[in-house]
Structure formats: C-alpha cells, structure tokens
Amino acid sequence: MAEINKNTRPRILLCVVALLLSTIAGVMTARWVTLPLLRLNEAAKDIAARKFDRAFAVSRLDRVGELAQSFNEMAPQLKKVFSSFGRK
C-alpha cells in the first residue's frame, strides 16, 4: 500500500500538468480560429456602413483566407456601384 501511495502524488501532478497544457493549447487554438472571423465581422460591418476603403490583411491559405480575399475584392466593386448610384 505504501508503494501505491508513493506513486499517487506524481501521477496527480502529471494529470494537473497535462490538464493545464491541454487547456492552454485549446485556448490558443480557439484564438487562432476566432480572431480572423472577428476581423471579417468588423470588415462586414464597415462595408455595411459604406466604409469601403478598409482592406483586410489576408494571411491564411484556408477558407477564411479565401473569404477575406473575397471581401477585399468586393469592397471596391461596391464602392463603384454605390458611387454610380449617388450620381443619378
């Protein structure tokens, strides 16, 4: 029984360390995913407010990066369309 008790503390410590490391990794992964989406949300709000001069920095090669590139291509086109409506 003494041998079991002797090994219990290191195992509990290892479990706590593993929990902390996995929590940190989870938070970092969540930020990596959500931060670009929050920036895209801001860009969409700017476009809705007719602020077309803001460019979104594309630094990813995944679907979020493609969406950001689409925002960058769409904003000048919308600016042109809205300015042509303003002249009529």
Rosetta constraint file for C-alpha pairs under 8 A:
AtomPair CA 1 CA 5 HARMONIC 6.34 0.50
AtomPair CA 2 CA 6 HARMONIC 6.04 0.50
AtomPair CA 3 CA 7 HARMONIC 6.43 0.50
AtomPair CA 4 CA 8 HARMONIC 6.24 0.50
AtomPair CA 5 CA 9 HARMONIC 7.36 0.50
AtomPair CA 7 CA 11 HARMONIC 6.43 0.50
AtomPair CA 8 CA 12 HARMONIC 6.18 0.50
AtomPair CA 9 CA 13 HARMONIC 6.12 0.50
AtomPair CA 10 CA 14 HARMONIC 6.10 0.50
AtomPair CA 11 CA 15 HARMONIC 6.14 0.50
AtomPair CA 12 CA 16 HARMONIC 6.23 0.50
AtomPair CA 13 CA 17 HARMONIC 6.19 0.50
AtomPair CA 14 CA 18 HARMONIC 6.04 0.50
AtomPair CA 15 CA 19 HARMONIC 6.08 0.50
AtomPair CA 16 CA 20 HARMONIC 6.20 0.50
AtomPair CA 17 CA 21 HARMONIC 6.14 0.50
AtomPair CA 18 CA 22 HARMONIC 6.04 0.50
AtomPair CA 19 CA 23 HARMONIC 6.06 0.50
AtomPair CA 20 CA 24 HARMONIC 6.18 0.50
AtomPair CA 21 CA 25 HARMONIC 6.14 0.50
AtomPair CA 22 CA 26 HARMONIC 6.01 0.50
AtomPair CA 23 CA 27 HARMONIC 6.20 0.50
AtomPair CA 24 CA 28 HARMONIC 6.18 0.50
AtomPair CA 25 CA 29 HARMONIC 6.10 0.50
AtomPair CA 26 CA 30 HARMONIC 6.09 0.50
AtomPair CA 27 CA 31 HARMONIC 6.23 0.50
AtomPair CA 28 CA 32 HARMONIC 6.17 0.50
AtomPair CA 29 CA 33 HARMONIC 6.30 0.50
AtomPair CA 30 CA 34 HARMONIC 6.00 0.50
AtomPair CA 31 CA 35 HARMONIC 5.53 0.50
AtomPair CA 32 CA 36 HARMONIC 7.43 0.50
AtomPair CA 33 CA 37 HARMONIC 7.15 0.50
AtomPair CA 34 CA 38 HARMONIC 6.13 0.50
AtomPair CA 35 CA 39 HARMONIC 6.36 0.50
AtomPair CA 36 CA 40 HARMONIC 6.18 0.50
AtomPair CA 36 CA 64 HARMONIC 7.25 0.50
AtomPair CA 37 CA 41 HARMONIC 6.14 0.50
AtomPair CA 37 CA 64 HARMONIC 7.36 0.50
AtomPair CA 38 CA 42 HARMONIC 6.37 0.50
AtomPair CA 39 CA 43 HARMONIC 6.26 0.50
AtomPair CA 39 CA 56 HARMONIC 7.79 0.50
AtomPair CA 40 CA 44 HARMONIC 6.12 0.50
AtomPair CA 40 CA 56 HARMONIC 7.52 0.50
AtomPair CA 40 CA 68 HARMONIC 6.69 0.50
AtomPair CA 41 CA 45 HARMONIC 6.25 0.50
AtomPair CA 42 CA 46 HARMONIC 6.18 0.50
AtomPair CA 43 CA 47 HARMONIC 6.22 0.50
AtomPair CA 43 CA 54 HARMONIC 7.34 0.50
AtomPair CA 43 CA 55 HARMONIC 7.99 0.50
AtomPair CA 43 CA 56 HARMONIC 7.04 0.50
AtomPair CA 43 CA 71 HARMONIC 7.65 0.50
AtomPair CA 44 CA 48 HARMONIC 6.14 0.50
AtomPair CA 44 CA 71 HARMONIC 7.87 0.50
AtomPair CA 45 CA 49 HARMONIC 6.17 0.50
AtomPair CA 46 CA 50 HARMONIC 6.24 0.50
AtomPair CA 46 CA 51 HARMONIC 5.02 0.50
AtomPair CA 46 CA 52 HARMONIC 6.96 0.50
AtomPair CA 46 CA 54 HARMONIC 7.70 0.50
AtomPair CA 47 CA 51 HARMONIC 5.26 0.50
AtomPair CA 47 CA 52 HARMONIC 5.61 0.50
AtomPair CA 47 CA 75 HARMONIC 6.81 0.50
AtomPair CA 50 CA 79 HARMONIC 7.61 0.50
AtomPair CA 52 CA 75 HARMONIC 5.16 0.50
AtomPair CA 52 CA 76 HARMONIC 6.43 0.50
AtomPair CA 52 CA 78 HARMONIC 7.50 0.50
AtomPair CA 52 CA 79 HARMONIC 5.97 0.50
AtomPair CA 53 CA 75 HARMONIC 7.37 0.50
AtomPair CA 53 CA 76 HARMONIC 7.59 0.50
AtomPair CA 55 CA 72 HARMONIC 5.76 0.50
AtomPair CA 56 CA 68 HARMONIC 6.25 0.50
AtomPair CA 56 CA 69 HARMONIC 7.62 0.50
AtomPair CA 56 CA 71 HARMONIC 7.35 0.50
AtomPair CA 56 CA 72 HARMONIC 6.24 0.50
AtomPair CA 57 CA 68 HARMONIC 7.54 0.50
AtomPair CA 58 CA 65 HARMONIC 5.63 0.50
AtomPair CA 58 CA 68 HARMONIC 6.07 0.50
AtomPair CA 58 CA 69 HARMONIC 6.48 0.50
AtomPair CA 59 CA 65 HARMONIC 6.60 0.50
AtomPair CA 60 CA 64 HARMONIC 6.92 0.50
AtomPair CA 60 CA 65 HARMONIC 4.65 0.50
AtomPair CA 61 CA 65 HARMONIC 5.26 0.50
AtomPair CA 61 CA 66 HARMONIC 6.99 0.50
AtomPair CA 62 CA 66 HARMONIC 6.44 0.50
AtomPair CA 63 CA 67 HARMONIC 6.14 0.50
AtomPair CA 64 CA 68 HARMONIC 6.17 0.50
AtomPair CA 65 CA 69 HARMONIC 6.16 0.50
AtomPair CA 66 CA 70 HARMONIC 6.22 0.50
AtomPair CA 67 CA 71 HARMONIC 6.34 0.50
AtomPair CA 68 CA 72 HARMONIC 6.33 0.50
AtomPair CA 69 CA 73 HARMONIC 6.26 0.50
AtomPair CA 70 CA 74 HARMONIC 5.92 0.50
AtomPair CA 71 CA 75 HARMONIC 6.07 0.50
AtomPair CA 72 CA 76 HARMONIC 7.48 0.50
AtomPair CA 73 CA 77 HARMONIC 7.01 0.50
AtomPair CA 74 CA 78 HARMONIC 6.15 0.50
AtomPair CA 75 CA 79 HARMONIC 6.13 0.50
AtomPair CA 76 CA 80 HARMONIC 6.19 0.50
AtomPair CA 77 CA 81 HARMONIC 6.27 0.50
AtomPair CA 78 CA 82 HARMONIC 6.00 0.50
AtomPair CA 79 CA 83 HARMONIC 5.99 0.50
AtomPair CA 80 CA 84 HARMONIC 6.18 0.50
AtomPair CA 81 CA 85 HARMONIC 6.38 0.50
AtomPair CA 82 CA 86 HARMONIC 6.27 0.50
AtomPair CA 83 CA 87 HARMONIC 6.60 0.50
AtomPair CA 84 CA 88 HARMONIC 6.96 0.50
